Structure formats: structure tokens, C-alpha cells
């Protein structure tokens, strides 16, 4: 959404019914097409109602706002809420409320650090390196007749762990969704695997096959588009869900936390702290492993925070996703 | 004379075939089409509200019905996106509704009707008090940092300057980015309050 300086004036005039009919129709059409512009218009509407509720408007303008935006039952309800929110905000600012304050740092990705400025180049270099490595491995595998290399684009769609995964060695087990630290994970299997030492475990029956998870890949910083939130389809029988978040360029965070909240009920469906990125297909990736049973169909909000080596937790991402469970 | 516009007669909904034709036009994936349908409904309702219509949901129903019917009849939409078609039909529905309202207003103004005075506002006070209670509850249900952002955004008297300062403090880029962020939080709170009031 591109917002020009005169758009704000025009949108407010639209809300007050002061545009000509052709202009109104043009604005309405743009609003139907552009989700963010629509949200911004609703935000302007709220501000006008708030100004009205708090007596900030001259009488004539107040009358116009009341007539245009607060004449319907829905408008009256919004006016009451705008006034109520301002009242509660002031109450709490005066200290009438004992709710502790929190440090708010909601847009850290908008403050480019030197590392962030170099992020695209680092990503490009990593991608080239990976492409070369992948090509070399593919040629080796084809030459050996051991199979074909998966295309790189598919590799990113795969679960972070293979379905028939051997149980991790003692000491590698990490509780919950936490993954192994970044530097402990190999980028790719070695070209020639050393012969495994023979032990008793080889004679044991193979471990039960771990069902393949449903995977959804997301970016940390997102602008909502017109197509609705990303969708995670969960086939029947799925036991776990993997949400993979690319955290390239977020190397200055020691660990991350993630919360999935039911968007309708505002209830936490799943939460994990101390998550460290894994290296998947060359890129550091947060892998959120969520028991599928915790996610019934519906809309969820995913909030991701990062804890820098020094300093307070920062909110890094806030986005919606939809879970659809297949019957 | 202040007149509430009459609630339009209940329109019969689209037939299953009409509804399927509508979904198919919105997106080949039926689930995505369902999402787009819901989004269009919500937006149309707000557009009708902004035009001052008293019963936006009914007008949305009528708009959707007409679009679905035309599509089921095999009408080819000439515009590249379905939004323009919805907009055009919505405008016709709005104009019809407006003409009807004007006729009703004229009828009321020429008649000798007793003036309706709303009853005393005790019930309104109760409702207001309950709404505030729900609002407090829903605010407290937000994660702490989001609640603090929402409250700080609304608490200052010199709100324009303080919001610009908040925007800079958070590195939000533009004031509009901050506005949208806060608006999304407000919508969640609004939905939560509506849900609790309906319980």
C-alpha cells in the first residue's frame, strides 16, 4: 500500500461523506482491493470517534462525526468503546491501576542494524554457496547411482527432521520445541558417510516411524497482503505441526520465544521459550514443533519475540495464520 | 424529524448453485474463496455503514445475492477483478435503499405521528458500565506488551505529538504503520468485547 500525504485528508473526507460521488466510488473500490488501506481507514475512523468522545473537536465538526460515524448502532458502540479505551488508558497512566508496565519494542525489524543492512548480501552469498554445494552433491550422488538430489526449492518445504528419524543420542535430547543450537547442526550430510561403528542397537528393531508433520514456512517480518493469512493444512492422522520461520539476519538474538494464540478467544494455544534456530537448507530457521492436537481449525496469531545477548526481550513478529484440519 | 430507516425485508439467500458460482469466481480454491467471501462481506458492511446506512448487513446480503444470482445465470464479469463488480452492485443497492428511505422520511414528515422519546437512560447506564467492564477484561486478556502499546497510544492529551514520539521510540517507520498495528489490537479488543456482551 502506497500512502500519499494527501490520502489521509481524502480518507477523512470520505469518512465524513464530503467527497463527490465519483470520488467516493473510487475510494470505495480502492478500499475493497487494498486490505491495509482499509485498515488505515478504520484507524482514522477510530481516531475521529475518539476525538469526538474526548471533546477534542469543535462543535460543528463533532456534529458531523456523530451524524456520519456514530448514528448507527455499530457506530454508537464504537464511539462508546473509543471513549472507554481512552478513559481506561488515562486511569492506568495516573496509576489508578496496578498493572505493571512492560517495555514495548514492537518494530525492531524496522531499525536496520549493520548486520541487517548486510542481510540481503549475506543471504545471496549463502544461497550461491548452497546452490554450488547442492549441485556438487547432486552430481556426486548421480555419479554413484545412489539416487537423485531433491530440488532445492522442495528441500525448504520438507520437515526439519526426516520422518524415519533415528532417536537422538543421549545428550542431544532437548525438551519441547527447542532445537539444537545453530552451530551444532551440519548444513548438509557429508559427501561420504564414515562407516558407523557396529553396536548392539543395529540388531534392535527399527524405531517406530515418526509420522511426517504438516509444515508451514513463514517469514518473520510480514506485511499483510490481500489474500488472507497463510494457511496450514493438517491432514488426518498428523501428530505434529512444524512452523518454520526464516531468521536470516537475526543472528544477534540469543534465543527466541513463540506464542500461538487462538485469534477468536485470545487464548494461548501453544507457547515455547528459549528456542534456538536450526540451519535448514542453509538458512537459520526457527522450527516450532507444535502437537497437532493443540491446533484445532481456526485462525491463530503467531507472536515471536527475541532475546538479545544483552537487553530486554523484543517483539519481532506478529502475524496471523489459519489452521485447516482436513476431515 | 429524525427517522430511522426501515429495516429492509428479509431477502432470500442465494441458492446453493448461486453460492457455488460466487465462490468459484472468487478463487479456484474453495477454502480461499470462502475467506475472500468473508472479507468482502465485512468490507461491504463497513462501506455501507460509512455511507450512513442503518442496516448494513441486510444491504450486504442483498448485494451478495444479486452478484451470486448474476454469476449463476452465466453473466460474464467484464472487469478483471470481482471487487469492481461487487462495488457496482453495492452502489445500486445503496441507491435503491436511499430512495426508499427518502420516501419513508417524506411519509413520516407529512403524517401526524407522535414523537417517540426514548425511555430514561438507566438501562443505558447499565449497558455502558457493563461495556466498560468487558473492555477492561478484554484489555487484560491481551499480552502485556500489546496492552501497554494500546494504552500508551491512547493515554496522552497531546496525542499527535506523543504518537509521533511513540512511533520514533519504537522505530515503527511511519505513523501509519503504528496506526495499523494499534488498529489490529483494537479490533481484537472490540471483537472480544462484542463476544462477551453477547454471552
Contacts between the chains, C-beta under 8 A, distances in Angstrom:
chain1	res1	chain2	res2	distance
A	3	B	174	7.7
A	3	B	176	5.6
A	14	B	50	7.2
A	15	B	50	6.1
A	17	B	50	7.8
A	17	B	51	7.5
A	17	B	52	6.9
A	24	B	51	8.0
A	25	B	87	6.9
A	25	B	91	6.4
A	28	B	47	5.3
A	28	B	87	5.7
A	28	B	90	7.8
A	28	B	91	7.9
A	29	B	83	6.5
A	29	B	84	6.0
A	29	B	87	4.8
A	31	B	43	6.7
A	31	B	47	6.8
A	32	B	40	7.1
A	32	B	43	5.6
A	32	B	44	7.8
A	32	B	47	7.5
A	32	B	83	4.2
A	32	B	86	6.6
A	32	B	87	5.9
A	33	B	81	6.9
A	33	B	83	5.2
A	35	B	39	7.7
A	36	B	180	6.3
A	38	B	43	6.1
A	38	B	46	7.7
A	39	B	180	5.1
A	39	B	183	5.5
A	39	B	184	7.0
A	40	B	176	5.8
A	40	B	179	6.2
A	40	B	180	5.9
A	40	B	183	7.6
A	42	B	46	7.1
A	42	B	183	5.9
A	42	B	187	7.6
A	43	B	179	4.2
A	43	B	180	6.3
A	43	B	182	7.1
A	43	B	183	3.9
A	44	B	179	7.8
A	45	B	50	7.8
A	46	B	183	6.6
A	46	B	186	6.2
A	47	B	179	7.8
A	50	B	154	7.1
A	67	B	52	8.0
A	68	B	50	7.7
A	68	B	52	6.4
A	69	B	50	7.7
A	71	B	52	6.6
A	71	B	54	7.8
A	72	B	49	5.8
A	72	B	52	7.7
A	72	B	53	7.5
A	72	B	54	5.6
A	72	B	56	7.3
A	74	B	49	6.0
A	74	B	56	7.5
A	75	B	49	6.7
A	77	B	131	7.9
A	77	B	194	7.8
A	78	B	190	7.4
A	80	B	128	6.5
A	80	B	131	5.9
A	81	B	131	7.2
A	81	B	135	6.5
A	81	B	189	7.8
A	81	B	190	6.1
A	81	B	193	6.5
A	84	B	131	6.4
A	84	B	132	5.0
A	84	B	135	4.8
A	85	B	135	6.6
A	85	B	139	7.8
A	85	B	150	7.5
A	85	B	154	5.4
A	85	B	186	7.3
A	85	B	189	7.5
A	86	B	154	5.1
A	86	B	155	7.6
A	87	B	132	7.5
A	88	B	132	7.5
A	88	B	135	6.5
A	88	B	136	6.2
A	88	B	139	6.5
A	88	B	151	7.1
A	89	B	150	7.8
A	89	B	151	4.4
A	89	B	152	7.5
A	89	B	153	7.8
A	89	B	154	4.0
A	89	B	155	3.7
A	90	B	155	5.4
A	92	B	151	5.6
A	92	B	155	7.2
A	93	B	151	7.3
A	93	B	155	4.2
A	93	B	156	8.0
A	99	B	140	7.3
A	99	B	144	7.8
A	99	B	147	7.5
A	100	B	144	7.5
A	101	B	148	5.8
A	102	B	144	4.4
A	102	B	145	4.6
A	102	B	147	7.9
A	102	B	148	4.8
A	103	B	145	7.2
A	104	B	145	5.2
A	104	B	148	5.3
A	104	B	149	4.8
A	104	B	152	7.0
A	104	B	170	6.5
A	105	B	145	7.9
A	105	B	170	6.4
A	106	B	145	7.1
A	106	B	146	8.0
A	106	B	149	6.1
A	106	B	170	5.6
A	106	B	172	7.3
A	106	B	181	6.5
A	107	B	170	5.0
A	107	B	171	5.0
A	107	B	172	4.6
A	107	B	173	6.8
A	107	B	177	7.2
A	107	B	181	7.8
A	108	B	171	6.8
A	110	B	171	4.6
A	110	B	172	6.2
A	110	B	173	4.7
A	110	B	177	7.7
A	111	B	171	4.0
A	227	B	32	7.2
A	227	B	36	8.0
A	228	B	32	6.8
A	228	B	35	4.3
A	228	B	36	7.0
A	228	B	39	6.8
A	231	B	31	7.1
A	231	B	32	7.6
A	259	B	143	7.4
A	261	B	143	7.9
A	263	B	188	7.4
A	264	B	191	7.5
A	264	B	195	7.7
A	266	B	138	7.5
A	266	B	141	4.7
A	266	B	142	7.1
A	266	B	188	6.7
A	266	B	192	5.9
A	303	B	143	6.8
A	315	B	145	6.0
A	318	B	181	7.8
A	322	B	35	7.6
A	324	B	31	6.2
